[in-house]
Amino acid sequence: MSAVAIPRRRAQTGTLASGRRIAAMVRRYWYLIRGSWPRIAELAYWPTIQMILWGLISQFFVTHSHWLAEAAGVLIAGVLLWDILFRGQIGFSICFLEEMWSRNLGHLFVSPLRPWELLAALMTMSLIRTGLGAGVAAVIAILLYGFSLFDLGLPLVAFFVALMLMGWGMGMAIVALVLRYGLGAESLAWVALFAFAPISCVYYPVSTLPESVQWLAWATPSAYVFEGMRAVMVHNVFRWDLLAGALALDAVYVAIGAGVFAWAFAGARRDGRLLQTGE
């Protein structure tokens, strides 16, 4: 049987054709952004957070220039404790995302693995990753600046527990959103926590915030932790009331995170999304 030549349309060339192809790709990427609210929110997210955070820091330093001299190392301590919170949350979320990237989530749940067992494994890995990452940063702070976070003593353990619990609560909520909205929401794993940075008052007291939003700070466990850290470093006093407030809110955050995860997981299992998610 003789071969039949199939005519091919020659690819369009020239500046006009190239412009059309570029425009087509731009339109494709625009549709991706337009159809995903997490991508839209991310566009203005970082500039807004940075403006608010550093504006508050500048305002505090203008009116409290003596503060740093009285509490050497307090900013480094704030950075290191914030890193514990961030690594606790990101370590939890990333381990889950790796299962989605590899399309392994469905395979896991055709095994006897139960959702709470997966959460326990994610928390364990979060502890390991946080211990390794924050531990190295703490040692570097000793070598470069002569500041040891470990000088906080037992209060450091309390701060660590409170921050990890908050990170896990947020991690469960983020994982739930990824289950519900797909990998278009995966950027939340990196950016969601930083919305809490201005109201966590990492580098300045809660009193620096406008009075109308101070209640938001007292609704976050992290604000209690950083206020407690400054009480230890500046006044050499451990505030048990602040620790109790942080742990009480941690219980609320973990309960909400677990509830949202259970809801999103049940929906994903019912709709078959466990087998369809991936890159």
C-alpha positions as CSV (number, residue, x, y, z in Angstrom):
1,M,0.0,0.0,0.0
2,S,1.5,3.3,-1.1
3,A,2.1,5.9,1.5
4,V,-0.2,8.9,1.3
5,A,1.5,12.2,2.0
6,I,-0.4,14.2,4.6
7,P,0.1,17.9,3.9
8,R,1.3,19.9,6.8
9,R,0.5,23.5,7.5
10,R,3.7,25.5,7.7
11,A,4.3,27.1,10.9
12,Q,3.7,30.8,10.8
13,T,6.8,32.9,11.0
14,G,7.5,36.6,11.4
15,T,7.0,39.2,14.1
16,L,3.2,39.2,14.0
17,A,3.0,35.4,14.3
18,S,5.5,35.4,17.2
19,G,3.5,38.1,18.9
20,R,0.4,36.0,18.7
21,R,2.1,33.0,20.2
22,I,3.5,35.1,23.0
23,A,0.0,36.6,23.6
24,A,-1.5,33.2,23.7
25,M,0.9,32.0,26.4
26,V,0.3,35.2,28.4
27,R,-3.4,34.6,28.2
28,R,-2.9,31.0,29.4
29,Y,-1.0,32.2,32.5
30,W,-3.5,35.0,33.1
31,Y,-6.3,32.4,33.1
32,L,-4.3,30.5,35.8
33,I,-4.1,33.5,38.0
34,R,-7.7,34.6,37.4
35,G,-9.1,31.2,38.3
36,S,-7.2,30.9,41.6
37,W,-7.8,33.2,44.5
38,P,-4.6,32.2,46.3
39,R,-2.6,33.3,43.3
40,I,-4.5,36.6,43.1
41,A,-4.0,37.3,46.9
42,E,-0.3,36.5,46.6
43,L,0.3,39.3,44.2
44,A,-0.2,42.0,46.8
45,Y,0.6,39.9,49.8
46,W,4.4,40.4,50.3
47,P,4.5,44.2,49.7
48,T,1.6,44.7,52.1
49,I,3.0,42.5,54.9
50,Q,6.5,44.1,54.5
51,M,5.1,47.6,54.6
52,I,3.0,46.9,57.7
53,L,5.7,45.0,59.6
54,W,8.6,47.4,59.0
55,G,6.4,50.4,59.5
56,L,5.5,49.2,63.0
57,I,9.2,48.4,63.8
58,S,10.3,51.9,62.7
59,Q,7.5,53.5,64.7
60,F,8.6,51.5,67.8
61,F,12.2,52.4,67.5
62,V,11.5,56.1,67.0
63,T,9.7,56.2,70.4
64,H,11.8,53.6,72.3
65,S,15.4,54.2,71.2
66,H,16.7,53.1,74.6
67,W,15.0,49.7,74.4
68,L,17.8,47.9,72.5
69,A,20.5,49.0,74.9
70,E,18.5,47.6,77.8
71,A,17.9,44.2,76.2
72,A,20.8,43.1,74.1
73,G,20.0,40.2,71.9
74,V,16.3,40.5,72.1
75,L,15.9,41.0,68.4
76,I,18.0,37.9,67.7
77,A,15.9,35.9,70.1
78,G,12.8,37.2,68.3
79,V,14.2,36.1,65.0
80,L,15.1,32.6,66.3
81,L,11.8,32.0,68.0
82,W,9.9,33.2,64.9
83,D,12.0,30.7,62.9
84,I,10.8,27.9,65.2
85,L,7.2,28.9,64.5
86,F,7.8,29.1,60.7
87,R,9.7,25.8,60.5
88,G,7.1,24.0,62.6
89,Q,4.4,25.1,60.2
90,I,6.3,24.7,57.0
91,G,7.8,21.3,58.0
92,F,4.3,20.0,58.6
93,S,3.0,21.4,55.3
94,I,5.9,20.4,53.0
95,C,5.8,16.8,54.0
96,F,2.2,16.6,53.0
97,L,2.8,18.6,49.7
98,E,5.6,16.1,48.8
99,E,2.9,13.4,48.8
100,M,0.8,15.4,46.5
101,W,3.6,16.4,44.2
102,S,4.5,12.7,43.7
103,R,0.8,11.7,43.3
104,N,1.2,9.3,46.3
105,L,-1.7,10.5,48.4
106,G,-4.2,8.0,47.0
107,H,-1.7,5.2,47.4
108,L,-1.3,6.0,51.1
109,F,-5.0,5.8,51.8
110,V,-5.7,2.5,50.1
111,S,-3.4,1.2,52.8
112,P,-4.6,0.8,56.4
113,L,-3.2,4.3,57.2
114,R,-5.7,6.5,58.9
115,P,-5.9,10.3,58.7
116,W,-4.9,10.9,62.3
117,E,-1.9,8.6,61.8
118,L,-0.7,10.7,58.9
119,L,-1.1,13.9,61.0
120,A,1.0,12.3,63.8
121,A,3.7,11.4,61.3
122,L,3.6,15.0,59.9
123,M,4.0,16.4,63.4
124,T,6.9,14.1,64.1
125,M,8.7,15.2,60.9
126,S,7.9,18.8,61.7
127,L,9.7,18.4,65.1
128,I,12.7,16.8,63.4
129,R,13.0,19.4,60.7
130,T,12.6,22.3,63.2
131,G,15.1,20.8,65.6
132,L,17.7,20.5,62.8
133,G,17.0,23.9,61.2
134,A,16.5,26.1,64.2
135,G,19.3,24.3,66.1
136,V,21.9,25.2,63.4
137,A,20.6,28.8,63.4
138,A,20.9,29.0,67.2
139,V,24.5,27.8,67.0
140,I,25.4,30.3,64.3
141,A,24.0,33.1,66.5
142,I,26.4,32.0,69.3
143,L,29.4,32.0,66.9
144,L,28.6,35.3,65.1
145,Y,27.0,37.4,67.8
146,G,27.8,35.8,71.1
147,F,24.1,35.3,71.8
148,S,22.7,32.0,73.0
149,L,19.0,31.3,72.9
150,F,19.6,28.5,75.3
151,D,20.4,31.0,78.0
152,L,16.6,31.4,78.3
153,G,16.6,28.1,80.1
154,L,13.3,26.3,80.9
155,P,11.2,29.2,79.5
156,L,12.7,28.3,76.1
157,V,11.0,24.9,76.3
158,A,7.7,26.5,77.1
159,F,8.0,28.9,74.2
160,F,9.1,26.1,71.8
161,V,6.0,24.0,72.7
162,A,3.6,26.9,72.3
163,L,5.0,27.9,68.9
164,M,5.1,24.3,67.6
165,L,1.4,23.8,68.5
166,M,0.4,27.0,66.7
167,G,2.5,25.9,63.7
168,W,0.7,22.5,63.6
169,G,-2.7,24.1,63.9
170,M,-2.0,26.4,61.0
171,G,-0.3,23.5,59.1
172,M,-3.5,21.4,59.3
173,A,-5.6,24.3,58.1
174,I,-3.3,24.9,55.1
175,V,-3.2,21.2,54.2
176,A,-7.0,21.3,54.3
177,L,-7.1,24.2,51.9
178,V,-4.7,22.4,49.5
179,L,-7.0,19.3,49.6
180,R,-10.0,21.5,48.9
181,Y,-8.6,23.8,46.2
182,G,-5.7,21.8,44.8
183,L,-2.1,22.7,44.3
184,G,-3.1,26.2,43.2
185,A,-3.2,26.9,47.0
186,E,0.2,25.4,47.8
187,S,1.8,28.8,48.0
188,L,-0.2,29.3,51.3
189,A,2.3,26.9,52.9
190,W,5.0,29.6,52.5
191,V,3.1,32.8,52.9
192,A,0.2,32.2,55.2
193,L,2.1,32.5,58.4
194,F,3.6,35.8,57.6
195,A,0.2,37.4,57.8
196,F,0.6,36.8,61.5
197,A,4.0,38.5,61.7
198,P,2.7,42.1,62.3
199,I,0.2,41.0,65.0
200,S,2.6,38.5,66.6
201,C,4.7,41.5,67.7
202,V,8.0,39.6,67.2
203,Y,10.2,42.7,67.5
204,Y,8.0,45.1,69.5
205,P,5.4,45.0,72.3
206,V,1.7,44.6,71.6
207,S,1.3,48.2,72.8
208,T,3.0,49.4,69.7
209,L,0.0,48.3,67.6
210,P,-3.0,50.7,67.1
211,E,-5.4,50.1,69.9
212,S,-8.1,49.1,67.5
213,V,-6.2,46.0,66.4
214,Q,-4.5,45.0,69.6
215,W,-7.2,42.4,70.2
216,L,-6.0,40.6,67.0
217,A,-2.6,40.2,68.6
218,W,-4.1,38.8,71.8
219,A,-6.0,36.3,69.6
220,T,-2.7,34.7,68.5
221,P,-0.6,32.3,70.6
222,S,2.6,33.8,69.2
223,A,1.9,37.3,70.6
224,Y,1.8,35.8,74.1
225,V,5.1,33.9,73.5
226,F,7.0,37.0,72.3
227,E,5.6,39.1,75.1
228,G,6.8,36.4,77.5
229,M,10.2,36.3,75.8
230,R,10.7,40.1,76.3
231,A,9.5,39.7,80.0
232,V,12.3,37.2,80.5
233,M,15.0,39.1,78.7
234,V,14.2,42.6,79.8
235,H,12.7,42.2,83.3
236,N,14.0,38.7,84.1
237,V,10.5,37.5,84.9
238,F,8.7,34.5,83.5
239,R,5.0,35.3,83.0
240,W,3.0,32.2,83.7
241,D,-0.2,34.0,82.7
242,L,1.2,34.6,79.2
243,L,2.1,31.0,78.8
244,A,-1.3,29.9,79.9
245,G,-2.9,32.3,77.4
246,A,-0.7,30.9,74.6
247,L,-1.5,27.3,75.4
248,A,-5.2,27.9,75.7
249,L,-5.2,29.5,72.2
250,D,-3.0,26.7,70.9
251,A,-5.7,24.3,71.9
252,V,-8.2,26.3,69.9
253,Y,-5.9,26.6,66.9
254,V,-5.2,22.8,66.9
255,A,-8.9,22.0,67.3
256,I,-9.9,24.2,64.4
257,G,-7.1,22.9,62.2
258,A,-8.0,19.3,62.9
259,G,-11.7,20.0,62.3
260,V,-11.0,21.7,59.0
261,F,-8.6,19.0,57.9
262,A,-11.2,16.3,58.7
263,W,-13.8,18.2,56.7
264,A,-11.5,18.7,53.7
265,F,-10.2,15.1,53.8
266,A,-13.8,13.7,53.9
267,G,-14.7,15.8,50.9
268,A,-11.6,14.8,49.0
269,R,-12.2,11.1,49.6
270,R,-15.9,11.4,48.7
271,D,-15.2,13.3,45.4
272,G,-12.2,11.2,44.4
273,R,-9.7,14.0,44.7
274,L,-7.2,11.9,46.6
275,L,-6.4,10.1,43.4
276,Q,-6.5,13.1,41.1
277,T,-4.2,15.6,42.9
278,G,-0.6,16.1,41.7
279,E,1.6,18.3,39.7
